[in-house]
Amino acid sequence: MSEGRTSSFRRSVTRSGSRVGHESGFVAIPGNSTLDAPPRLIDLTTGLPALTALFNELRPLPEKGGASIVYVHLPSNELIEERYGWEALEAYTGFVASDLSRYARELRADRDFCVLMRAFADDFVMIFPAGDSDAELSARIVSGVRGHLQAVDEELAELHEIYIGTASIRPFAKIHPERWIYRGIQKAQREATDVGRQRLGGQVRVLDSCIRERAFRMVYQPLVDVRDRSIFAYEALCRCTMEQLRNPHMLFNVAEQGDRIWPLSRVLRRMTCEAIPSLPEGRLMFINVHPRDFDDPQLLQPEPWLVEHADRIVLEVTERATITDFDDFRRNMEVLREHGVRIAVDDLGSGYAALSSVAELQPDFIKFDMTLIRDIHESPVRQNLLRNMISFARDMNAGVIGEGVEIVEELDTLVDLQCTYVQGYYFAKPTAQFLQAVS
């Protein structure tokens, strides 16, 4: 929706005054805005009990089994009010309350009790007897409210943010019941208002959806033999089709911080192996793996779809995380070699990939980090360093690959230093199809 236009959702606010969300839609509230209302136990915008009425509302909670608390934080309220006015904010708040009321009704039907109330200026609290499906509720609320708002008002949906915090509480004989309830609310509030954690949680939910739907596409960048300018291998690179995780660094950072390395790597390996039958004859496929993948039982006991192509696969150990247990890492790597796959160490010259570590791993290929290659023709110091590293690699019978080659001067310098293979934009950018040759 273009800037300055107002949707029917927000236009209705200016015609009818402050409005509240109900199951049947928005109905006018008699009287003034909540901005002019005296303190009271019922919130005028939503019709929900205010937090000050909490203890009386919660008397039906069971004494055994405990309760779950869901705290709903709306951090974009201030921005919505500044951009569209207080009437639009109250309509939006009522809209969210209506959606939350639907979840509260479901919980009442399932567990006999649920109280939903307004907390402070922008937030909501939901309290109900604990159950087995509580962990799924937060994701349902976030996706449900977002999807509903997107259908009603796309412009507001772009500003909308909703963060969820949760807590489990159990009665304790020495603590007054009202106090343990409030402490649970405070815990859930702290979680909901931790913006960094909430944003990561939202990104992880997007990543989980991408993994389920295989919302990725693979592109392939050729690795070139400088002796005859032929392509000897391709590196498979992932591109997420979801805008929020389109940046590859963001994608893998979220996977690492959200403990999703194994699920992400599994689907990407599967997608890459499915493309190997289309690989030009005699070419290898470099597949990036995270150091944590070498502890994944599914990789250590690979599926038939990987084993059947093992002689064409090079697992490229990325530099996204350190190796915490080097002995286990090396043992697991040898298990994979027994299946026929080869190993490459990426980014030599940065991070964990020190020469001593590489000597222990005995890789089949070593890739030199692009920070060493960039403008190497202008740096005699880096030329001498790379010359010694190439000699070190040859003593281990490892192939050497220079990454990030973009200009002819860099290529010529690598040829002079006897670097056998190169990769970079000078020859080709990653593409969805396997290039047959490079110029």
Secondary structure, 3 states (H helix, E strand, C coil): CCCCCCCHHHHHHHHHCCEEEECCEEEECCCCCCCCCCCCCECCCCCCEEHHHHHHHCCCCCCCCCEEEEEEECCCHHHHHHHHCHHHHHHHHHHHHHHHHHHHHHHHHHHCCCEEEEECCCEEEEEEECCCCHHHHHHHHHHHHHHHHHHHCHHHHHHCCCEEEEEEECCCCCCCHHHHHHHHHHHHHHHHCCHHHHHHHHHHHHHHHHHHHCCEEEEEEEEEECCCCEEEEEEEEEEECCHHHCCHHHHHHHHHHCCCHHHHHHHHHHHHHHHHHHCCCCCEEEEEECHHHHHCHHHHCCCHHHHCCHHHEEEEECCCCCCCCHHHHHHHHHHHHHCCCEEEEEEECCCCCCHHHHHHHCCCEEEECHHHHCCHHHCHHHHHHHHHHHHHHHHCCCEEEECCCCCHHHHHHHHHCCCCEECCCCCCCCECCCCCCCC
